[in-house]
Amino acid sequence: GIIALNPYVIMAGIFITPIVTAVMLILFSLMFYYYFQIFENKTHSYRSLLNFTFFTNIPFLLFQIGSEILPPFELVGFAVTSILLVVGLTDLYKVPKKKSIQIVSVLFSVVLIVWIINKIDISRLRRSSQNPVNMQNYSKA
């Protein structure tokens, strides 16, 4: 939202996006925290997981800025983030590479599905706002 021409989108980009991003990073870190405790029987510092998720999400956040111009930039950013997640899970947290790829593939699939649904909803909303229903046609009946 920062490079959009609409002032409401700019304000949302400045004020709402950081809050949503912080909440998502916290949830993302909690997901990894409990994944390690439940499935790997390991305990890692929540703070280290939060730092890990923050730094791996920087490419996604940077590419998200350009998504106002070209929406698929978000997916490119998340693809780079996914690569960093696989590398980090494998090297820092000693998760087997195959399992890291599986975990990140599921995350990427969820993000892709949500992104597609969001783009469909946005295009429907834009079409409906450009073609308002003429109420005079309905009042004659």
C-alpha positions as CSV (number, residue, x, y, z in Angstrom):
1,G,0.0,0.0,0.0
2,I,2.7,2.7,0.2
3,I,3.1,3.3,-3.5
4,A,-0.6,3.3,-4.3
5,L,-2.2,6.5,-5.5
6,N,-5.3,6.1,-3.3
7,P,-4.8,7.9,0.0
8,Y,-6.9,5.3,1.9
9,V,-4.6,2.5,0.6
10,I,-1.5,4.5,1.6
11,M,-2.9,5.0,5.2
12,A,-3.7,1.3,5.4
13,G,-0.2,0.5,4.2
14,I,1.3,2.8,6.9
15,F,-0.9,1.9,9.9
16,I,-2.6,-1.4,9.4
17,T,0.0,-3.4,7.5
18,P,2.6,-3.3,10.3
19,I,0.1,-4.5,12.8
20,V,-1.1,-7.3,10.6
21,T,2.5,-8.2,9.8
22,A,3.4,-8.3,13.5
23,V,0.5,-10.6,14.4
24,M,1.2,-12.9,11.5
25,L,4.9,-13.2,12.5
26,I,3.9,-14.0,16.1
27,L,1.5,-16.7,14.9
28,F,4.0,-18.0,12.4
29,S,6.6,-18.3,15.2
30,L,4.1,-20.0,17.5
31,M,3.4,-22.5,14.7
32,F,7.1,-23.4,14.5
33,Y,7.5,-23.4,18.3
34,Y,4.7,-25.9,18.7
35,Y,5.7,-27.9,15.6
36,F,9.1,-28.5,17.2
37,Q,7.6,-29.4,20.6
38,I,5.0,-31.8,19.2
39,F,6.5,-33.4,16.2
40,E,10.3,-33.0,16.7
41,N,10.3,-33.4,20.5
42,K,12.7,-30.4,20.7
43,T,12.4,-27.1,22.4
44,H,13.8,-24.0,20.8
45,S,13.7,-20.5,22.2
46,Y,10.6,-18.7,21.0
47,R,12.7,-15.6,20.6
48,S,15.1,-17.3,18.2
49,L,12.1,-18.6,16.2
50,L,10.6,-15.1,16.2
51,N,13.9,-13.7,14.9
52,F,14.1,-16.5,12.3
53,T,10.6,-15.8,11.0
54,F,11.2,-12.1,11.0
55,F,14.3,-12.3,8.9
56,T,13.0,-14.9,6.5
57,N,9.9,-12.7,5.8
58,I,11.9,-9.6,4.8
59,P,11.9,-10.6,1.1
60,F,8.1,-11.1,1.2
61,L,7.6,-7.7,2.9
62,L,9.9,-6.0,0.3
63,F,8.2,-7.6,-2.6
64,Q,4.8,-6.7,-1.1
65,I,5.5,-3.0,-1.7
66,G,5.7,-3.6,-5.4
67,S,2.5,-5.7,-5.4
68,E,0.4,-2.6,-6.0
69,I,2.0,-2.3,-9.4
70,L,2.2,-6.0,-10.2
71,P,0.2,-8.3,-7.8
72,P,2.3,-11.5,-8.4
73,F,5.3,-9.8,-6.8
74,E,3.8,-11.1,-3.5
75,L,4.2,-14.6,-4.7
76,V,7.8,-14.0,-5.8
77,G,8.6,-12.6,-2.4
78,F,7.0,-15.5,-0.7
79,A,9.0,-17.9,-2.9
80,V,12.2,-16.3,-1.8
81,T,10.9,-16.4,1.8
82,S,10.2,-20.1,1.3
83,I,13.7,-20.8,0.2
84,L,15.1,-19.0,3.2
85,L,12.7,-21.0,5.4
86,V,13.9,-24.3,4.0
87,V,17.6,-23.3,4.5
88,G,17.0,-22.0,8.0
89,L,15.0,-25.0,9.2
90,T,17.6,-27.4,7.8
91,D,20.7,-25.5,8.9
92,L,19.7,-23.7,12.1
93,Y,17.1,-26.1,13.5
94,K,18.4,-29.4,12.1
95,V,15.1,-30.4,10.5
96,P,15.8,-33.0,7.7
97,K,15.8,-31.3,4.3
98,K,12.9,-33.4,2.9
99,K,10.7,-32.5,5.9
100,S,11.6,-28.8,5.7
101,I,10.6,-28.8,2.0
102,Q,7.3,-30.5,2.9
103,I,6.5,-28.0,5.7
104,V,7.3,-25.0,3.5
105,S,5.5,-26.5,0.5
106,V,2.3,-26.7,2.6
107,L,2.8,-23.1,3.8
108,F,3.4,-21.9,0.3
109,S,0.3,-23.8,-1.0
110,V,-1.9,-22.2,1.7
111,V,-0.5,-18.7,0.8
112,L,-1.1,-19.4,-2.9
113,I,-4.7,-20.5,-2.3
114,V,-5.4,-17.5,-0.1
115,W,-3.8,-15.2,-2.6
116,I,-5.9,-16.5,-5.5
117,I,-9.1,-16.3,-3.5
118,N,-8.2,-12.8,-2.5
119,K,-7.5,-11.7,-6.1
120,I,-10.8,-13.2,-7.3
121,D,-12.7,-11.4,-4.5
122,I,-11.0,-8.1,-5.3
123,S,-11.8,-8.4,-9.0
124,R,-15.5,-9.2,-8.2
125,L,-15.6,-6.2,-5.9
126,R,-14.1,-3.9,-8.5
127,R,-16.5,-5.1,-11.2
128,S,-19.5,-4.7,-8.9
129,S,-18.4,-1.1,-8.0
130,Q,-17.9,-0.2,-11.6
131,N,-21.4,-1.6,-12.6
132,P,-23.8,-0.4,-10.0
133,V,-27.3,-1.8,-10.2
134,N,-29.8,0.6,-11.7
135,M,-32.6,0.7,-9.0
136,Q,-35.0,2.5,-11.4
137,N,-35.3,-0.7,-13.5
138,Y,-36.4,-2.6,-10.4
139,S,-38.8,0.0,-9.1
140,K,-41.1,-0.3,-12.2
141,A,-42.0,-3.9,-11.4
